[in-house]
Amino acid sequence: MLDQYAVFGNPIAHSQSPQIHTWFAKQTHQRLQYTAILAPEDDFEASARIFFAKGGVGANVTVPFKLDALVFADKLSPRARRAGAVNTLQKGKNGEIYGDNTDGVGLVSDLTNNLGFSLMDKKVLLLGAGGAARGVIEPLLNAGIAQLKIANRTPEKAQQLVQVFHVLETGITLTSGNWASLEDEQYDLIINATSSSLSGDLPPLPDGLLTQKSLAYDLMYSKQPTPFMLWAKQQGAAQVADGLGMLVEQAAEAFFLWRQVRPETQPVLQHLKSLEKA
Ligand code: NDP
């Protein structure tokens, strides 16, 4: 039997992960099968247990199960523990389940390798304090940025994240606030990790946050530019991107964890982009 992998989510029909991992497997000559599993919203654990009991060896986890996967895992990577979210599961030799989070590495890889944006000494604004935001903070702090501000609709959640990540003692200025606290500031990079674009919304951001050198990055991806991307263009950002590259890069990191082979992401990303345009 081929090694079995899957992505768990609800909904899951739209997921590009089976396609991406099947491409990676073909490219690297790995013999595996990767499927999408729709887990009941209130019972991720049962679905995941059945999958691993039937011989599953690894899984990705997407909305809304990243916290359930954190609880499900027997062991956690330090980055998954600090992120408080798991997007990758792997069955160990003794049957224990290892939980990791590859979202942040995926983002940093997309920014630096695919978009050619150096994070060194950059002033960064992260919008949102949910699961995705938590996952990207540590890799951003480790990538040489100078400052990070986390802004959220509920500012208390952003403040909690500042406390969680202060323990890393990176020496990087880490602050938080609400939307109003952003007045009169400018950033090299703004990352939208809110789910506002999912509902066609945009946080009430003040004018003047972006410069002609800034990059605006929306974690969400879709065929059409998101409201955040349209706003950033209109505000004069030099570069605007969606999260498709992050999706492919976090998948590549998970694939590497499972198979110890690093797939080439560019051909897969280019193919997905051409489908977006079709
Ligand atoms: P969560 O539900 O965990 O967090 C949602 C965040 O968005 C919270 O900070 C919430 O604020 C904020 N928010 C929700 N609605 C609005 C709104 N209308 N205006 C302003 N803020 C709002 O979601 P995730 O963190 O899991 O996902 C966030 C986004 O990232 C999604 O679009 C998801 O698709 C994308 N994503 C992309 C990935 C990729 O590979 N490209 C990987 C992971 C996620 P509050 O705290 O006040 O409720």
Residues whose N, C-alpha, C, O or C-beta is under 5 A from the ligand:
A	BS01	NDP	G128 A129 G130 G131 A132 A133 N152 R153 T154 K157 A193 T194 S195 S196 L198 D201 P203 L219 M220 G243 L244 M246 L247
